[in-house]
Amino acid sequence: MRNTFTISLPGDLARDLERVTAERGVSRSEVVRDSLRDYLFVRRFRALRRRGLEKARRKGVFTDQDVFDLVS
């Protein structure tokens, strides 16, 4: 199922979007979908990393050496 959204962009961002679509030969929708997909991935990664760091700190793991010592 597809949904349609209407967004507004400031002029400089709209120009950048148009430039990228011309360079890549794809639609604005494709660029926005790719960008949103990347953005959501980074948000999920950061949340997962944050939870992992919290768990590691509770276990006394603070450095790469701590990790190495645990797995060696």
N, CA, C and O atoms as a MOPAC input file, in Angstrom:
PM7 MOZYME 1SCF
protein

 N      0.84400 1    -1.17700 1     0.00000 1
 C      0.00000 1     0.00000 1     0.00000 1
 C      0.89000 1     1.24100 1     0.00000 1
 O      1.87000 1     1.31000 1     0.74300 1
 N      0.56200 1     2.17100 1    -0.79600 1
 C      1.31600 1     3.42800 1    -0.87700 1
 C      0.48700 1     4.54700 1    -0.28400 1
 O     -0.73800 1     4.57300 1    -0.40400 1
 N      1.17800 1     5.46400 1     0.35500 1
 C      0.57300 1     6.67800 1     0.87700 1
 C      1.23100 1     7.86000 1     0.19100 1
 O      2.40700 1     7.80500 1    -0.16900 1
 N      0.48100 1     8.91200 1     0.01600 1
 C      0.99700 1    10.12400 1    -0.58700 1
 C      1.06600 1    11.19800 1     0.48500 1
 O      0.12000 1    11.39700 1     1.24700 1
 N      2.20200 1    11.88700 1     0.53500 1
 C      2.40200 1    12.96600 1     1.48900 1
 C      2.75900 1    14.22900 1     0.72900 1
 O      3.41200 1    14.17700 1    -0.31300 1
 N      2.33600 1    15.33800 1     1.24500 1
 C      2.72900 1    16.62500 1     0.69500 1
 C      3.64100 1    17.27700 1     1.71800 1
 O      3.28800 1    17.39600 1     2.89200 1
 N      4.81700 1    17.70100 1     1.26700 1
 C      5.75500 1    18.36000 1     2.17500 1
 C      6.16300 1    19.69500 1     1.59100 1
 O      6.08600 1    19.90800 1     0.38100 1
 N      6.59200 1    20.57700 1     2.44900 1
 C      7.14600 1    21.84700 1     1.96100 1
 C      8.62000 1    21.88400 1     2.32600 1
 O      9.02200 1    21.40400 1     3.38500 1
 N      9.40900 1    22.45200 1     1.44800 1
 C     10.85400 1    22.53300 1     1.64300 1
 C     11.29900 1    23.97100 1     1.47300 1
 O     10.76100 1    24.69400 1     0.63500 1
 N     12.27600 1    24.39000 1     2.26000 1
 C     12.84900 1    25.71100 1     2.01000 1
 C     13.54700 1    25.70700 1     0.64600 1
 O     13.93900 1    24.65500 1     0.14100 1
 N     13.69100 1    26.87700 1     0.07100 1
 C     14.22800 1    26.99700 1    -1.28800 1
 C     15.54300 1    26.29400 1    -1.52100 1
 O     15.70900 1    25.63000 1    -2.54300 1
 N     16.50100 1    26.42300 1    -0.58400 1
 C     17.80900 1    25.80600 1    -0.80100 1
 C     17.71000 1    24.29000 1    -0.80700 1
 O     18.39500 1    23.63000 1    -1.58800 1
 N     16.86500 1    23.72800 1     0.05400 1
 C     16.70200 1    22.27500 1     0.09900 1
 C     15.97900 1    21.77900 1    -1.15600 1
 O     16.31400 1    20.72100 1    -1.69000 1
 N     15.00100 1    22.53500 1    -1.62000 1
 C     14.29100 1    22.17400 1    -2.85100 1
 C     15.24700 1    22.18500 1    -4.04400 1
 O     15.18600 1    21.30600 1    -4.90300 1
 N     16.12700 1    23.18100 1    -4.09100 1
 C     17.11200 1    23.24500 1    -5.19300 1
 C     18.07600 1    22.05700 1    -5.12400 1
 O     18.40200 1    21.45000 1    -6.14400 1
 N     18.51900 1    21.74100 1    -3.92400 1
 C     19.40600 1    20.57800 1    -3.76200 1
 C     18.70200 1    19.29600 1    -4.19900 1
 O     19.30400 1    18.44100 1    -4.84800 1
 N     17.43600 1    19.16700 1    -3.84300 1
 C     16.67100 1    17.98300 1    -4.24300 1
 C     16.57300 1    17.90200 1    -5.76000 1
 O     16.76400 1    16.83100 1    -6.33600 1
 N     16.28200 1    19.00400 1    -6.40200 1
 C     16.18300 1    19.01900 1    -7.86800 1
 C     17.52100 1    18.66800 1    -8.51300 1
 O     17.56300 1    17.94000 1    -9.50400 1
 N     18.61100 1    19.18500 1    -7.95100 1
 C     19.94200 1    18.88700 1    -8.48600 1
 C     20.23700 1    17.39300 1    -8.38100 1
 O     20.72300 1    16.78200 1    -9.33300 1
 N     19.94100 1    16.81300 1    -7.22700 1
 C     20.21000 1    15.38400 1    -7.02400 1
 C     19.35300 1    14.53200 1    -7.95500 1
 O     19.83900 1    13.55100 1    -8.51800 1
 N     18.10100 1    14.89000 1    -8.12100 1
 C     17.24500 1    14.09400 1    -9.01500 1
 C     17.76700 1    14.15100 1   -10.44400 1
 O     17.73400 1    13.14800 1   -11.15700 1
 N     18.24700 1    15.31700 1   -10.86700 1
 C     18.79100 1    15.44200 1   -12.22000 1
 C     20.08100 1    14.63400 1   -12.36800 1
 O     20.28900 1    13.96200 1   -13.37800 1
 N     20.93900 1    14.70400 1   -11.35700 1
 C     22.20800 1    13.96500 1   -11.41600 1
 C     21.97400 1    12.45800 1   -11.45700 1
 O     22.62800 1    11.74000 1   -12.21300 1
 N     21.05000 1    11.99200 1   -10.65000 1
 C     20.81100 1    10.55200 1   -10.54800 1
 C     19.81000 1    10.04000 1   -11.58100 1
 O     19.73900 1     8.83800 1   -11.83600 1
 N     19.04400 1    10.94100 1   -12.17000 1
 C     18.04500 1    10.53000 1   -13.14100 1
 C     16.89700 1     9.76600 1   -12.51000 1
 O     16.36100 1     8.82600 1   -13.09700 1
 N     16.52600 1    10.18200 1   -11.30200 1
 C     15.41300 1     9.53700 1   -10.59400 1
 C     14.41600 1    10.60300 1   -10.16700 1
 O     14.67300 1    11.80100 1   -10.28500 1
 N     13.29000 1    10.15200 1    -9.67600 1
 C     12.24700 1    11.08100 1    -9.26000 1
 C     12.54400 1    11.67000 1    -7.88500 1
 O     13.34500 1    11.13600 1    -7.11700 1
 N     11.88200 1    12.77500 1    -7.60000 1
 C     11.98300 1    13.36000 1    -6.25600 1
 C     11.52800 1    12.35100 1    -5.22000 1
 O     12.13300 1    12.22600 1    -4.15600 1
 N     10.45700 1    11.62900 1    -5.53400 1
 C      9.93900 1    10.63800 1    -4.58200 1
 C     10.98900 1     9.59700 1    -4.23800 1
 O     11.11600 1     9.19500 1    -3.08100 1
 N     11.74100 1     9.16000 1    -5.23800 1
 C     12.77100 1     8.14500 1    -4.99200 1
 C     13.86100 1     8.68800 1    -4.06700 1
 O     14.30400 1     7.99600 1    -3.15000 1
 N     14.28900 1     9.92400 1    -4.30800 1
 C     15.31400 1    10.52800 1    -3.45900 1
 C     14.78800 1    10.69600 1    -2.03400 1
 O     15.49900 1    10.40300 1    -1.07300 1
 N     13.56100 1    11.16100 1    -1.89600 1
 C     12.98600 1    11.34800 1    -0.56100 1
 C     12.81800 1    10.00000 1     0.13300 1
 O     13.11000 1     9.88400 1     1.32300 1
 N     12.35700 1     8.98400 1    -0.58400 1
 C     12.22500 1     7.64100 1     0.02400 1
 C     13.57500 1     7.12900 1     0.49900 1
 O     13.69500 1     6.63500 1     1.62100 1
 N     14.59800 1     7.24300 1    -0.35400 1
 C     15.94200 1     6.79500 1     0.03700 1
 C     16.44200 1     7.55600 1     1.26200 1
 O     17.00500 1     6.97000 1     2.18600 1
 N     16.22800 1     8.86700 1     1.25300 1
 C     16.68400 1     9.69800 1     2.36600 1
 C     15.96600 1     9.33700 1     3.65900 1
 O     16.59300 1     9.24000 1     4.71400 1
 N     14.66500 1     9.13900 1     3.57900 1
 C     13.89800 1     8.78000 1     4.76100 1
 C     14.29900 1     7.39800 1     5.27200 1
 O     14.40300 1     7.17900 1     6.47900 1
 N     14.51900 1     6.48200 1     4.35800 1
 C     14.97300 1     5.13600 1     4.73400 1
 C     16.30300 1     5.21300 1     5.48900 1
 O     16.46600 1     4.57800 1     6.53000 1
 N     17.24800 1     5.99000 1     4.96200 1
 C     18.54400 1     6.17500 1     5.62200 1
 C     18.37600 1     6.82900 1     6.98800 1
 O     18.98600 1     6.39700 1     7.96600 1
 N     17.55700 1     7.86000 1     7.05600 1
 C     17.33000 1     8.57200 1     8.31200 1
 C     16.76700 1     7.63500 1     9.38100 1
 O     17.23300 1     7.63200 1    10.52000 1
 N     15.77300 1     6.85000 1     9.01000 1
 C     15.15800 1     5.92300 1     9.96600 1
 C     16.13600 1     4.83400 1    10.39500 1
 O     16.12600 1     4.41900 1    11.55400 1
 N     16.97400 1     4.37100 1     9.48200 1
 C     17.99100 1     3.38200 1     9.82800 1
 C     18.95400 1     3.95300 1    10.86700 1
 O     19.26900 1     3.29800 1    11.86000 1
 N     19.41400 1     5.17300 1    10.62900 1
 C     20.36000 1     5.80000 1    11.56000 1
 C     19.71600 1     5.98900 1    12.92700 1
 O     20.36400 1     5.76200 1    13.94900 1
 N     18.45700 1     6.39800 1    12.96100 1
 C     17.76300 1     6.55600 1    14.25500 1
 C     17.67300 1     5.22500 1    14.99400 1
 O     17.91700 1     5.16700 1    16.19900 1
 N     17.32500 1     4.15500 1    14.28000 1
 C     17.23800 1     2.82700 1    14.92000 1
 C     18.61300 1     2.38000 1    15.39000 1
 O     18.74400 1     1.83600 1    16.48700 1
 N     19.63300 1     2.60000 1    14.58100 1
 C     20.99300 1     2.22300 1    14.96100 1
 C     21.43100 1     2.95800 1    16.21700 1
 O     21.97800 1     2.35000 1    17.13800 1
 N     21.19400 1     4.26100 1    16.25800 1
 C     21.60300 1     5.04500 1    17.43000 1
 C     20.86800 1     4.59200 1    18.68800 1
 O     21.46300 1     4.52400 1    19.76300 1
 N     19.58600 1     4.28300 1    18.56100 1
 C     18.82100 1     3.80500 1    19.72400 1
 C     19.37000 1     2.46600 1    20.19400 1
 O     19.52600 1     2.24600 1    21.39500 1
 N     19.66000 1     1.58300 1    19.27300 1
 C     20.21900 1     0.27400 1    19.62000 1
 C     21.59300 1     0.43500 1    20.25800 1
 O     21.90100 1    -0.22200 1    21.25200 1
 N     22.40500 1     1.29600 1    19.69600 1
 C     23.73300 1     1.55600 1    20.25100 1
 C     23.63300 1     2.12200 1    21.66000 1
 O     24.38500 1     1.72200 1    22.54900 1
 N     22.71500 1     3.03900 1    21.86200 1
 C     22.52500 1     3.64300 1    23.17700 1
 C     22.13800 1     2.57700 1    24.21200 1
 O     22.66400 1     2.56400 1    25.32500 1
 N     21.22000 1     1.68800 1    23.83500 1
 C     20.82400 1     0.60100 1    24.75200 1
 C     21.99400 1    -0.33600 1    25.00800 1
 O     22.19500 1    -0.78900 1    26.13500 1
 N     22.76300 1    -0.62500 1    23.97100 1
 C     23.92900 1    -1.49800 1    24.13300 1
 C     24.97300 1    -0.88800 1    25.04600 1
 O     25.55300 1    -1.57600 1    25.88500 1
 N     25.21300 1     0.41400 1    24.88300 1
 C     26.17900 1     1.09400 1    25.73800 1
 C     25.73100 1     1.08800 1    27.19700 1
 O     26.54500 1     0.91100 1    28.10300 1
 N     24.43500 1     1.28200 1    27.41700 1
 C     23.91900 1     1.25900 1    28.78700 1
 C     24.15000 1    -0.10700 1    29.42200 1
 O     24.58900 1    -0.19800 1    30.56800 1
 N     23.85600 1    -1.15900 1    28.68000 1
 C     24.06300 1    -2.51700 1    29.20400 1
 C     25.54200 1    -2.79000 1    29.43500 1
 O     25.91200 1    -3.39200 1    30.44200 1
 N     26.38400 1    -2.35400 1    28.51400 1
 C     27.82300 1    -2.57000 1    28.64900 1
 C     28.35000 1    -1.85600 1    29.89100 1
 O     29.14300 1    -2.42100 1    30.64400 1
 N     27.92100 1    -0.64200 1    30.10300 1
 C     28.40000 1     0.12100 1    31.26500 1
 C     27.98400 1    -0.54600 1    32.57300 1
 O     28.75200 1    -0.57800 1    33.53600 1
 N     26.75500 1    -1.08100 1    32.59800 1
 C     26.30100 1    -1.77800 1    33.81500 1
 C     27.16200 1    -3.00200 1    34.09700 1
 O     27.29500 1    -3.42100 1    35.24700 1
 N     27.74400 1    -3.57200 1    33.05200 1
 C     28.60000 1    -4.75000 1    33.21500 1
 C     30.07200 1    -4.38100 1    33.34200 1
 O     30.93500 1    -5.25800 1    33.39400 1
 N     30.35800 1    -3.08500 1    33.39100 1
 C     31.73100 1    -2.63800 1    33.55500 1
 C     32.54100 1    -2.62000 1    32.27800 1
 O     33.77100 1    -2.62000 1    32.32600 1
 N     31.88300 1    -2.60400 1    31.15300 1
 C     32.57400 1    -2.56200 1    29.85600 1
 C     32.54700 1    -1.12200 1    29.35200 1
 O     31.49100 1    -0.57600 1    29.03000 1
 N     33.75100 1    -0.51400 1    29.29100 1
 C     33.84900 1     0.88800 1    28.89800 1
 C     34.76800 1     1.11500 1    27.70600 1
 O     34.63400 1     2.12100 1    27.00900 1
 N     35.69200 1     0.20500 1    27.46300 1
 C     36.69100 1     0.42400 1    26.41600 1
 C     36.75400 1    -0.77300 1    25.47800 1
 O     36.18600 1    -1.83100 1    25.74900 1
 N     37.46200 1    -0.57700 1    24.36300 1
 C     37.70200 1    -1.69000 1    23.44700 1
 C     38.48000 1    -2.79500 1    24.14900 1
 O     38.25300 1    -3.98000 1    23.90600 1
 N     39.38800 1    -2.39700 1    25.01100 1
 C     40.16800 1    -3.39600 1    25.75600 1
 C     39.25500 1    -4.23900 1    26.64600 1
 O     39.46100 1    -5.44600 1    26.77300 1
 N     38.25700 1    -3.62300 1    27.25800 1
 C     37.29700 1    -4.37300 1    28.07900 1
 C     36.58300 1    -5.42600 1    27.22900 1
 O     36.39300 1    -6.56200 1    27.66600 1
 N     36.19500 1    -5.04300 1    26.02700 1
 C     35.53600 1    -5.98900 1    25.12400 1
 C     36.50400 1    -7.09500 1    24.74900 1
 O     36.14400 1    -8.27100 1    24.78800 1
 N     37.71300 1    -6.73800 1    24.39100 1
 C     38.71900 1    -7.73200 1    24.01100 1
 C     38.95200 1    -8.72800 1    25.15400 1
 O     39.03000 1    -9.93500 1    24.93000 1
 N     39.05900 1    -8.20900 1    26.36800 1
 C     39.27500 1    -9.08200 1    27.52600 1
 C     38.10800 1   -10.05700 1    27.72100 1
 O     38.31300 1   -11.20600 1    28.11100 1
 N     36.90300 1    -9.59600 1    27.45200 1
 C     35.71800 1   -10.46000 1    27.60800 1
 C     35.67100 1   -11.58200 1    26.56900 1
 O     35.27100 1   -12.70600 1    26.87400 1
 N     36.08000 1   -11.26800 1    25.35000 1
 C     35.95700 1   -12.25900 1    24.27800 1
 C     37.21300 1   -13.10400 1    24.10300 1
 O     37.20900 1   -14.06300 1    23.33100 1
 N     38.28600 1   -12.76200 1    24.81000 1
 C     39.54500 1   -13.52100 1    24.66100 1
 C     39.61300 1   -14.66100 1    25.65300 1
 O     40.59400 1   -15.40400 1    25.67500 1

